[in-house]
Every structure is written in structure tokens, then in C-alpha cells.
Amino acid sequence: MRKALVVLHRYVGLAMAAFMVIVGVTGSVLAFRTQIERVIAPQLFASSRSGPPLDAATIIERSQNIDERVRVVGVDLKDEGQAQLAFVPRVDPATGRRFALDFTQIFVNPYTGAELARRRYGDLSQGLENVMPWVRILHGDLLARGTGTRVLGWIAVLWTLDCFVALYLTLPRWHAEAASAAIPGWLRRWAPAWLVTWLRSTFRLNFDLHRAGGLWTWLFLLMFAWSSVYLNLHWVYAPITGVVLDYPANNNHGGGPPRLAKPLNTPALDWRQAQDRATAEVRKAGLRMVRVESLSYSAAQGTYTYRVATDLDFQTVGGRTYVTVDGNTGALVDLRLPSGQHSGLTFTNWIYALHMANVFGLVYRIVVFVVGLVMVVLSVTGVYIWWRKRGFRRQIAMRYNRTRSATQNVLGAPGA
């Protein structure tokens, strides 16, 4: 069995190596996405404050006429000093088709509602302001939307399984002895697997780095692998998580009600009324609201969604408390809490927050940065170990063939 698992680990690792290098490097950079973007694209953030930030409904109301070609359908307030509008193109009366826009994002000042900048997400031709979006697209779908996401999703499935295979291969064999002697002896024999001896051959150094690096970061690697399945192949993640934890069947990155037979483009409630109703539901649930993350409207579902951070949230960035109300009546449609409501959602929100480096501040972002680099080291050393062992096997095969040929020549010589 062990020999089969060695072969499995070898070829799964080779199949994943290039992807792991890309994901590791980009993930390390994305741990500091907002900080980097503030430096290279300061125009996306308010340069100064003028009083407290506006509430979400006010920002949307002030932005309704920001461009006659778009209809504003929400605002995201996750990053301090920045408000990002959500919008859909309007129908061009001259053509009967939706306007073709040369931008996909609009940023406004959260303190005044004035426009800050626009950009086409990930388009490097627009300059440095799109470097981080480009890195995010490379990290999340390999610059190939849809196809790349699925590829990374299946790579994440293999990665998750390989985490357990790799851990097993570091374990020493169990000796049939009395438990009092076997366990300490087993642990002593496992201890070298956690160490790197620097003054060794290049091959041995790479082997130590590969094995010890994987052990020291194993829990992080497993978390990143399984959370990547959640982000890229939710239809695989949901049923497996649902087997062991209470995971709502309709949850998909936040969940939501079913689509209407016909879109509700003009709901009875305006933005402010919807915000007030959602806020009332938060208070009714006995929650303390810490900050507002977003307010949006879905015509397809006929609902407003108010995403906030409450005292049940554990993320330092990005709340995961969702309040959904009916666009006509204001009735509560759904209240999705980040913790304590469903064990599966609590677990999922934790691995999502850890994946996105949205917890524990600067210290954890540094940890994520380092783990991303370790992923690169594990991939490079894994390929090197395979290449060197392949060379060793070829040398052994060549020596065997030469010996066999010489033996046959001697045996076949005249008079032998």
C-alpha cells in the first residue's frame, strides 16, 4: 500500500506543481491586496475624510445619476475609504440592446458620494490600478473564467486528498510492541521528519525541505485546499460538508431565495426603506451591528440584501451576516448568520476567512504570505526530487543492462 501511495503522491504532485506555484505566489501577494492597491492605485480611495462615512442607502441615492448608461443596484463598503458601486447596463433606446461599457467598476468617495475612479477589472492596459485585479483573476481562475475555475476546483480536490497521502508517507512504520514502549519510540522515529539538516547533499536538503515544510504547514495547506473546493466547486463541497455538518442545502457563498418568474425591476420599497427594514431585523435578532459591508438589490429575486458585520462575526474585514428582505413588503426572507446558526456555515465561514486572510490582522496576513511561499517550495522541491530519483532509476537500469549484456556475452563466447 505504501508503495502505491508513493506513486500516487508523486504523480498527483507533478500534475499540481505548476498550478501550486501560481496559486502560492499570487496568494502570497493577495494577502496584502488592499495595502498594495492603496500604494499603486491611490485614486481608488478617498484621500481625506470629511466627517463620518455616508450610509449605504445615501451613497446609492446620490449615485443614481452617475452615468445615464447604468442602473446602480448596490454598493460595497468593505474597504475603508472606498465605496464600490454595483450596477447593470441600461438598454440603449437607439439599438434596443444594453449599452456596451468600457468599465466594469465605479468607485465613489464614501464620505461625499463623489466619483473617484472607474476601471475595467483586470485590464492591464489601463495601468497599475489593475495589477491586483489581474493577480486575483490569475489566482482564482487562471485568467480563463469558467474553465480555469473548474480546473482549479479539481486541482483543489486532488490537493485535499494528497494532503492526507503526504502526511501518511511521513509517518514511520508501527512496530508491534507494548504501547508504553511503542508510542514513544514511534514519536522519536517521526521526529526527524520535522527537521531540516542543512549540511547535506543537495538531494537530501530538498527532500528535508519538502517533507518538513509540508508537515509544519500541513493544517494550513489542508485548509487552503478544502476552502478552494468551496470557492471553485461548491457543488462538490456542499454535499460532503453536509454529511458531517449542518450545512443548508440552498447555501451558495451566502445563499439566496429562488428567482422570480419575471424580474421585479421596480420594487415598492426604496433603498432607505429597505435599509431601515433590514436594520430592524438585525436588532430584532438581538445582534449588535459593527459595520455595514454592502447593500444590494436583485431584480431577479425581488429582494434587498444587507450584508453587515455583527457581534457574531469574527472577521476583521468583510462581515458575513446577511439580511434579505422582500422588495415589495419588506418582510424578512432570510437571516444568515456567520456563526452559531448552522455548524456547516460556521465552519465554512471560518475557512473562508482564513483563506482570505480576513482574521487576526497583520500577523495572520504574514502567515498566509509565508505559507504561499512554502507552497512554491514544496512544488519545486517535489519536482526536483522526482527528477533526481528518475535519474537514479535510469542509472540503475543502465548498470543492470550493461551487467546483463556483459554476462550474456561471456556465456555466449566460443568455448564458454
Residue, then its C-alpha position, 0 to 999 in steps of 0.5 A: m500500500r505504501k508503495a502505491l501511495v508513493v506513486l500516487h503522491r508523486y504523480v498527483g504532485l507533478a500534475m499540481a506543481a505548476f498550478m501550486v506555484i501560481v496559486g502560492v505566489t499570487g496568494s502570497v501577494l493577495a494577502f496584502r491586496t488592499q495595502i498594495e492597491r492603496v500604494i499603486a492605485p491611490q485614486l481608488f480611495a478617498s484621500s481625506r475624510s470629511g466627517p463620518p462615512l455616508d450610509a449605504a442607502t445615501i451613497i446609492e441615492r446620490s449615485q443614481n445619476i452617475d452615468e445615464r448608461v447604468r442602473v446602480v443596484g448596490v454598493d460595497l463598503k468593505d474597504e475603508g475609504q472606498a465605496q464600490l458601486a454595483f450596477v447593470p447596463r441600461v438598454d440603449p433606446a437607439t439599438g434596443r440592446r444594453f449599452a456596451l461599457d468600457f468599465t466594469q467598476i465605479f468607485v465613489n468617495p464614501y464620505t461625499g458620494a463623489e466619483l473617484a475612479r472607474r476601471r475595467y477589472g483586470d485590464l492591464s492596459q489601463g495601468l497599475e490600478n489593475v495589477m491586483p485585479w489581474v493577480r486575483i483573476l490569475h489566482g482564482d481562475l487562471l485568467a480563463r473564467g469558467t474553465g480555469t475555475r473548474v480546473l482549479g476546483w479539481i486541482a483543489v480536490l486532488w490537493t485535499l486528498d494528497c494532503f492526507v497521502a503526504l502526511y501518511l508517507t511521513l509517518p514511520r512504520w508501527h512496530a508491534e510492541a507494548a504501547s508504553a514502549a511503542i508510542p514513544g519510540w514511534l514519536r522519536r522515529w517521526a521526529p526527524a521528519w520535522l527537521v531540516t539538516w542543512l549540511r547535506s547533499t543537495f538531494r537530501l536538503n530538498f527532500d528535508l525541505h519538502r517533507a518538513g515544510g509540508l508537515w509544519t504547514w500541513l493544517f494550513l495547506l489542508m485548509f487552503a485546499w478544502s476552502s478552494v473546493y468551496l470557492n471553485l466547486h461548491w457543488v462538490y463541497a456542499p454535499i460532503t460538508g453536509v454529511v458531517l455538518d449542518y450545512p443548508a442545502n440552498n447555501n451558495h457563498g451566502g445563499g439566496p431565495p429562488r428567482l422570480a418568474k419575471p424580474l421585479n425591476t421596480p420594487a415598492l420599497d426604496w433603498r432607505q426603506a429597505q435599509d431601515r427594514a433590514t436594520a430592524e431585523v438585525r436588532k430584532a435578532g438581538l445582534r449588535m451591528v459593527r459595520v455595514e459591508s454592502l447593500s444590494y438589490s436583485a431584480a431577479q429575486g425581488t429582494y434587498t440584501y444587507r450584508v453587515a458585520t455583527d457581534l457574531d462575526f469574527q472577521t476583521v474585514g468583510g462581515r458575513t451576516y446577511v439580511t434579505v428582505d422582500g422588495n415589495t413588503g419588506a418582510l424578512v426572507d432570510l437571516r444568515l448568520p456567520s456563526g452559531q446558526h448552522s455548524g456547516l456555515t460556521f465552519t465554512n465561514w471560518i475557512y473562508a476567512l482564513h483563506m482570505a486572510n480576513v482574521f487576526g490582522l497583520v500577523y495572520r496576513i504574514v502567515v498566509f504570505v509565508v505559507g504561499l511561499v512554502m507552497v512554491v517550495l514544496s512544488v519545486t522541491g517535489v519536482y526536483i526530487w522526482w527528477r533526481k530519483r528518475g535519474f537514479r532509476r535510469q542509472i540503475a537500469m543502465r548498470y543492470n543492462r550493461t551487467r546483463s549484456a556483459t554476462q550474456n556475452v561471456l556465456g555466449a563466447p566460443g568455448a564458454 
